[in-house]
Amino acid sequence: MEYTNLGWSDLKISRIGLGAWQFSEAWGVVDYEAAKAVIAKAHELGINFIDTAMVYGRGLSEEFIGRALRELGIPREEVVIATKIPGEFLNPDDVFRAVDKSLKRLGVNEIDLLQLHWPPCWHNYPTGAYARALERLVAMGKVVHLGVSNYPVALIEELRSYFSFTDIVSMQYRFNLVERWAEYELIPYAEANDLTFIPWSPLAKGLLSGKYTPENPPEFKDVRSNEAVFHPENFKKMSELLNALKQLAEKYNKTPAQIALNWLLKYSPVIVPIPGAKTPKQVEENAGAVGWELSYDDWRLLDEISKSIKITYVTW
Ligand SMILES: NC(=O)c1ccc[n+]([C@@H]2O[C@H](COP(=O)([O-])OP(=O)(O)OC[C@H]3O[C@@H](n4cnc5c(N)ncnc54)[C@H](OP(=O)(O)O)[C@@H]3O)[C@@H](O)[C@H]2O)c1
């Protein structure tokens, strides 16, 4: 495994993380032993960066992670736990309540990275008020680092202006070979500010693994039933890209998922993808996206094909 710094901090994180939204009814891994096996494999392979959120399974994902780390006897310093506080908890009282509960579920004394899951778009709490509360948690050692997710640059700038002694270390957004909106403003912002950029849905929710086709889509019992990339209108535009991923997989003796993840890793040194895994085999495959490199020409080939795909989110 390769390691990099979490933003401008000294904290070392693996170049690829583990997304843990899968440990919820949304994705279907609700059996604790199955989640534990995924976490054990990730640790064995040197993946030390685990991404979860308070809303994943309404605490279930955090609970599974805490229990597994304890039962597997994984030393605290060998794991970097990144969780997220939802937008509706971003007010001066609930910030403390939410973090207290999260710490309890995770069974730790401090959260390594607390990310603001999305801006408080429905309640419109004043940014300065919750920024102050977040900074108190850093001052008291309950949170080590702060990060944002799904925040536009203007709101990031405003948030940062309220901090007196700390700053964010990371930004987390949707970014994959077929959904590239983050590259115009957000990734350049991360690069310019020495922040880790964490792509979510780096495999476009499994689509880039090449195992699904328009004729054989996911079973739609999970979160993907509403996912635009799998809508027939979008899915039919993917064949050239999926074919190229398969051909490159043969050329490099890798899998399409590994090619798709390696493309992200090569895009920028600040990128740390967090593919979600439901089985130890998927973790192993995703960890194998690190430690080698697509050639410049092959990276460009995928770049060109992926740029020609225009997804619509107007699917209903
Ligand atoms: N900040 C945010 O708002 C936000 C939003 C979404 C996600 N996230 C985070 O990002 C993480 C990853 O995103 P995601 O779960 O949406 O999508 P993803 O990582 O693109 O896709 C995950 C799914 O792809 C399939 N898969 C994974 N590895 C595979 C492999 N090697 N071969 C074949 N199939 C594979 C699995 O589903 P199947 O086997 O069922 O196909 C898995 O559940 C989440 O776990 C979460 O931590 C954050």
The ligand as an SDF file (V2000), in Angstrom:
LIG
                    3D

 48 52  0  0  0  0  0  0  0  0999 V2000
  -20.0230   12.4620    0.9400 N   0  0  0  0  0  0  0  0  0  0  0  0
  -21.0650   11.9700    0.3510 C   0  0  0  0  0  0  0  0  0  0  0  0
  -22.1000   12.6420    0.1650 O   0  0  0  0  0  0  0  0  0  0  0  0
  -21.0280   10.5560   -0.1200 C   0  0  0  0  0  0  0  0  0  0  0  0
  -21.9970   10.0730   -1.0230 C   0  0  0  0  0  0  0  0  0  0  0  0
  -21.8990    8.7520   -1.4660 C   0  0  0  0  0  0  0  0  0  0  0  0
  -20.8510    7.9280   -1.0040 C   0  0  0  0  0  0  0  0  0  0  0  0
  -19.9520    8.4230   -0.0900 N   0  0  0  0  0  0  0  0  0  0  0  0
  -18.8390    7.5610    0.4020 C   0  0  0  0  0  0  0  0  0  0  0  0
  -18.1560    7.0310   -0.7250 O   0  0  0  0  0  0  0  0  0  0  0  0
  -18.0720    5.6110   -0.6110 C   0  0  0  0  0  0  0  0  0  0  0  0
  -18.0670    4.9940   -1.9980 C   0  0  0  0  0  0  0  0  0  0  0  0
  -19.1550    5.4560   -2.7820 O   0  0  0  0  0  0  0  0  0  0  0  0
  -20.3810    4.5020   -3.2190 P   0  0  0  0  0  0  0  0  0  0  0  0
  -20.5280    3.4040   -2.2420 O   0  0  0  0  0  0  0  0  0  0  0  0
  -21.5260    5.4020   -3.4800 O   0  0  0  0  0  0  0  0  0  0  0  0
  -19.9510    3.9470   -4.6540 O   0  0  0  0  0  0  0  0  0  0  0  0
  -18.7100    3.1520   -5.2770 P   0  0  0  0  0  0  0  0  0  0  0  0
  -17.5870    3.0450   -4.3380 O   0  0  0  0  0  0  0  0  0  0  0  0
  -18.4990    3.7820   -6.5950 O   0  0  0  0  0  0  0  0  0  0  0  0
  -19.3570    1.7110   -5.5370 O   0  0  0  0  0  0  0  0  0  0  0  0
  -19.4810    0.7800   -4.5060 C   0  0  0  0  0  0  0  0  0  0  0  0
  -20.1600   -0.4850   -5.0070 C   0  0  0  0  0  0  0  0  0  0  0  0
  -19.5230   -0.9920   -6.1580 O   0  0  0  0  0  0  0  0  0  0  0  0
  -19.4280   -2.4090   -6.0780 C   0  0  0  0  0  0  0  0  0  0  0  0
  -17.9810   -2.7410   -6.0170 N   0  0  0  0  0  0  0  0  0  0  0  0
  -17.0530   -2.2180   -5.1850 C   0  0  0  0  0  0  0  0  0  0  0  0
  -15.8410   -2.7150   -5.4520 N   0  0  0  0  0  0  0  0  0  0  0  0
  -15.9920   -3.5600   -6.4820 C   0  0  0  0  0  0  0  0  0  0  0  0
  -15.1050   -4.3730   -7.2150 C   0  0  0  0  0  0  0  0  0  0  0  0
  -13.8070   -4.3970   -6.9410 N   0  0  0  0  0  0  0  0  0  0  0  0
  -15.6040   -5.1340   -8.2240 N   0  0  0  0  0  0  0  0  0  0  0  0
  -16.9100   -5.1080   -8.5290 C   0  0  0  0  0  0  0  0  0  0  0  0
  -17.8080   -4.3480   -7.8650 N   0  0  0  0  0  0  0  0  0  0  0  0
  -17.3560   -3.5780   -6.8560 C   0  0  0  0  0  0  0  0  0  0  0  0
  -20.1720   -2.8360   -4.8330 C   0  0  0  0  0  0  0  0  0  0  0  0
  -21.5650   -3.0550   -5.1040 O   0  0  0  0  0  0  0  0  0  0  0  0
  -22.1470   -4.3720   -5.8150 P   0  0  0  0  0  0  0  0  0  0  0  0
  -21.1940   -5.4970   -5.5590 O   0  0  0  0  0  0  0  0  0  0  0  0
  -23.5050   -4.5600   -5.2350 O   0  0  0  0  0  0  0  0  0  0  0  0
  -22.2250   -3.9880   -7.2810 O   0  0  0  0  0  0  0  0  0  0  0  0
  -20.0670   -1.6090   -3.9730 C   0  0  0  0  0  0  0  0  0  0  0  0
  -21.1170   -1.5160   -3.0500 O   0  0  0  0  0  0  0  0  0  0  0  0
  -19.2670    5.2260    0.2710 C   0  0  0  0  0  0  0  0  0  0  0  0
  -19.0920    3.9830    0.9050 O   0  0  0  0  0  0  0  0  0  0  0  0
  -19.2680    6.3740    1.2510 C   0  0  0  0  0  0  0  0  0  0  0  0
  -18.3170    6.1440    2.2710 O   0  0  0  0  0  0  0  0  0  0  0  0
  -20.0240    9.7110    0.3320 C   0  0  0  0  0  0  0  0  0  0  0  0
  1  2  1  0
  2  3  2  0
  2  4  1  0
  4  5  1  0
  4 48  2  0
  5  6  2  0
  6  7  1  0
  7  8  2  0
  8  9  1  0
  8 48  1  0
  9 10  1  0
  9 46  1  0
 10 11  1  0
 11 12  1  0
 11 44  1  0
 12 13  1  0
 13 14  1  0
 14 15  2  0
 14 16  1  0
 14 17  1  0
 17 18  1  0
 18 19  2  0
 18 20  1  0
 18 21  1  0
 21 22  1  0
 22 23  1  0
 23 24  1  0
 23 42  1  0
 24 25  1  0
 25 26  1  0
 25 36  1  0
 26 27  1  0
 26 35  1  0
 27 28  2  0
 28 29  1  0
 29 30  1  0
 29 35  2  0
 30 31  1  0
 30 32  2  0
 32 33  1  0
 33 34  2  0
 34 35  1  0
 36 37  1  0
 36 42  1  0
 37 38  1  0
 38 39  2  0
 38 40  1  0
 38 41  1  0
 42 43  1  0
 44 45  1  0
 44 46  1  0
 46 47  1  0
M  CHG  2   8   1  16  -1
M  END
$$$$
